[in-house]
Amino acid sequence: MIKLIDRIKKFVFGGEKEREVIEKFREHINLIIDSNEALRAVIEHGDRDMIDEICEIERMGDTIRREIMLSIYGGAFIPALRQNLCHLAESLDEILDELEDVANLLYLIERVPEELLPDLSRVAELNSKMSEYLLQSFDALEKSGDLAGILLKLKIAEEEVDRIKGRIYRKLKKLDMGAFPEWYFFIKFIEKMVNVSDLIEDSGDIIQMLNVSLR
C-alpha cells in the first residue's frame, strides 16, 4: 500500500510545472519561518529594525502566492488537487498578513510590560516551532513522512499557546497600560500574535486534506 501511494505521489508531484510550484510553496513557508524569527528578535531583544523586515517579507509572500496561483490555473496538478492547493496558498498568505499586522501594531506600542515578556517570548518561540513543523508536514505530504506525528506536534503547540493566552489576559487585569489607545493596540497585538498559531494549524489541516486526496 505504501509503495502504491509513493507511485501516486511521484505521478502527481513529478512534472516540471508541479516541481516548480512545490518549490514555491516551500519558499512561502520559509518566509513564514523567517517572519516568526524576526518577531522573536523584536520581542526578545528589542530589535525594532526587524519590524520593517516582517513587512517586507509579507510583500514577498504576496508575490509568491500570485505565482503559485498562476501556475495552478495554468494547468499544474490534477484538477482534484487544485482547489486545496489554492486554499493552502491563501492560508499561508493569511499567516504572513497576520504577522505584518502584529508588526504594525508594535510600531504603535511604546512599551511591552516586563511582566508579560516571558509569556510573549514563549508564544513567539512556539509560533516559530509551529512554522518549522508546517514545513516538515509539507515535506511529509510529498515524501510520505510521518505526517500524523508532525500534525500532532502542531496541535500540542497550538494548545500551549491557548493556555498562555489565558495567563496573559489574567495578568492584564493587574496592569496599568495608561491611555486607551495604548491599551487597545496592545490587546489587538496579543490577539493577532496568538492567532498566528491558529492560522498555522489551519494550514496544517489543509495539508492533511491534501494527503487524504492522494489516497
C-alpha positions, 0 to 999 in steps of 0.5 A: 500500500505504501509503495502504491501511494509513493507511485501516486505521489511521484505521478502527481508531484513529478512534472516540471510545472508541479516541481516548480510550484512545490518549490514555491510553496516551500519558499512561502513557508520559509518566509513564514519561518523567517517572519516568526524569527524576526518577531522573536528578535523584536520581542526578545531583544528589542530589535525594532529594525526587524519590524520593517523586515516582517513587512517586507517579507509579507510583500514577498509572500504576496508575490509568491502566492500570485505565482503559485496561483498562476501556475495552478490555473495554468494547468499544474496538478490534477484538477482534484488537487487544485482547489486545496492547493489554492486554499493552502496558498491563501492560508499561508498568505493569511499567516504572513498578513497576520504577522505584518499586522502584529508588526504594525501594531508594535510600531504603535506600542511604546512599551511591552510590560516586563511582566508579560515578556516571558509569556510573549517570548514563549508564544513567539518561540512556539509560533516559530516551532509551529512554522518549522513543523508546517514545513516538515508536514509539507515535506511529509505530504510529498515524501510520505513522512510521518505526517500524523506525528508532525500534525500532532506536534502542531496541535500540542503547540497550538494548545500551549499557546491557548493556555498562555493566552489565558495567563496573559489576559489574567495578568492584564487585569493587574496592569496599568497600560495608561491611555486607551489607545495604548491599551487597545493596540496592545490587546489587538497585538496579543490577539493577532500574535496568538492567532498566528498559531491558529492560522498555522494549524489551519494550514496544517489541516489543509495539508492533511486534506491534501494527503487524504486526496492522494489516497 
